[in-house]
């Protein structure tokens, strides 16, 4: 155990940890100082979601940056940043559940019916069978759309 305590932390991991923790620490400071406004939970949901997405993009950029900059050690930072994204996403979802008063039925329905969510789990082949309504310019299908296409909210009923 003492050997683990005396290991030197690589600078890439230290920087990644600082970047991953900074949004949560900043959000906590805003909450403690009362600067989130009247709807504090709603503002915290927005801030945590925005920073989760920003950090996610940073995680996706690590691979290409490693090759472009010829810095193979950058790959060490990706896991730490990814865990930061996971933490902010869990915080975001937890704050949303708090805002919805932990009504899991309403939360599930809200996630299911969001316009931007269904295309994630709707396959393009379902929409192609329905006349190409989802990925081909929003035109009405020649026949009735499939359930998946109708669920995505992108097809006229």
C-alpha positions in Angstrom: 0.0 0.0 0.0 2.7 2.6 0.8 4.2 2.0 -2.7 0.9 3.2 -4.3 1.0 6.4 -2.2 4.5 7.3 -3.4 3.8 6.9 -7.1 4.1 10.0 -9.2 0.8 11.1 -10.9 1.4 11.7 -14.6 0.8 15.3 -15.6 -1.8 14.2 -18.2 -3.9 12.5 -15.6 -3.6 15.3 -13.1 -4.7 17.9 -15.7 -7.6 15.6 -16.8 -8.7 15.2 -13.2 -8.6 18.9 -12.6 -10.7 19.5 -15.8 -13.1 16.7 -15.0 -13.8 17.9 -11.4 -13.8 21.7 -12.1 -17.4 21.9 -13.4 -18.8 20.1 -10.4 -16.8 22.2 -8.0 -17.9 25.4 -9.8 -21.5 24.3 -9.6 -21.2 23.5 -5.9 -19.7 26.9 -5.3 -22.5 28.6 -7.2 -25.0 26.6 -5.1 -23.3 27.5 -1.8 -23.1 31.2 -2.6 -26.8 31.2 -3.7 -26.0 32.4 -7.2 -28.1 29.9 -9.1 -31.2 32.1 -9.0 -34.8 31.5 -8.0 -35.0 28.2 -9.8 -31.7 26.8 -8.5 -32.3 23.2 -9.4 -33.4 24.0 -13.0 -30.2 26.1 -13.4 -28.1 23.4 -11.9 -29.6 20.9 -14.4 -28.8 23.1 -17.3 -25.2 23.8 -16.1 -24.5 20.1 -15.4 -25.9 19.0 -18.7 -24.0 21.7 -20.7 -20.7 20.8 -19.0 -21.3 17.1 -19.4 -21.6 17.6 -23.2 -18.6 19.9 -23.3 -16.5 17.3 -21.5 -17.9 14.6 -23.7 -16.6 16.4 -26.8 -13.3 16.9 -25.1 -13.1 13.1 -24.5 -13.9 12.5 -28.2 -11.1 14.9 -29.2 -8.4 13.1 -27.2 -7.9 10.4 -29.8 -7.4 12.6 -32.8 -5.4 15.1 -30.7 -3.1 12.3 -29.7 -2.3 11.4 -33.3 -2.1 15.0 -34.6 0.2 16.2 -31.8 2.2 13.0 -31.7 1.6 12.7 -28.0 0.7 9.1 -27.1 0.6 10.0 -23.4 -2.6 11.9 -24.0 -4.5 8.7 -24.1 -4.0 8.4 -20.3 -6.3 11.3 -19.8 -9.3 9.8 -21.7 -10.4 7.5 -19.0 -10.3 10.2 -16.3 -12.2 12.6 -18.5 -14.7 9.9 -19.4 -15.3 9.3 -15.7 -15.9 13.0 -15.3 -18.5 12.9 -18.1 -20.2 10.0 -16.3 -20.2 11.8 -13.0 -21.7 15.0 -14.5 -24.3 13.0 -16.4 -25.3 11.2 -13.2 -25.5 14.5 -11.4 -27.6 15.9 -14.3 -30.0 13.0 -14.2 -30.2 13.1 -10.4 -31.0 16.8 -10.3 -33.6 16.2 -13.0 -35.2 13.4 -10.9 -35.2 15.8 -7.9 -36.9 18.5 -10.0 -39.5 16.0 -11.1 -39.9 14.9 -7.4 -38.7 11.4 -8.3 -41.9 10.5 -10.3 -40.2 7.8 -12.3 -43.2 7.3 -14.6 -43.2 11.0 -15.6 -39.4 10.9 -16.0 -39.5 7.9 -18.2 -42.2 9.3 -20.4 -40.4 12.7 -20.6 -37.2 10.9 -21.8 -39.2 8.7 -24.3 -41.2 11.6 -25.8 -38.4 14.2 -26.2 -38.0 15.1 -29.9 -34.2 14.7 -29.8 -34.1 11.3 -28.0 -36.2 8.9 -30.2 -33.9 9.1 -33.3 -31.2 7.6 -31.0 -33.1 4.3 -30.7 -35.1 4.4 -34.0 -33.4 2.5 -36.7 -33.2 4.1 -40.2 -34.7 0.9 -41.7 -38.0 1.4 -39.9 -38.3 4.8 -41.3 -37.3 3.6 -44.8 -40.0 1.0 -44.6 -42.4 3.8 -43.7 -41.6 5.9 -46.8 -38.3 7.5 -45.7 -39.9 10.1 -43.5 -37.2 10.4 -40.8 -34.0 10.9 -42.7 -35.1 12.1 -46.1 -36.2 15.7 -45.8 -39.4 15.5 -43.7 -41.8 14.7 -46.5 -45.0 12.8 -45.8 -44.8 9.0 -46.4 -46.8 7.4 -49.2 -48.3 5.0 -46.7 -48.9 4.9 -42.9 -45.6 5.3 -41.0 -44.3 2.6 -38.7 -44.6 2.8 -34.9 -40.9 3.7 -34.6 -41.2 6.5 -37.0 -44.3 7.8 -35.4 -42.7 7.6 -32.0 -39.8 9.7 -33.2 -42.1 12.6 -33.8 -40.6 13.3 -37.1 -43.4 11.9 -39.3 -46.7 13.5 -39.9 -49.5 11.4 -38.4 
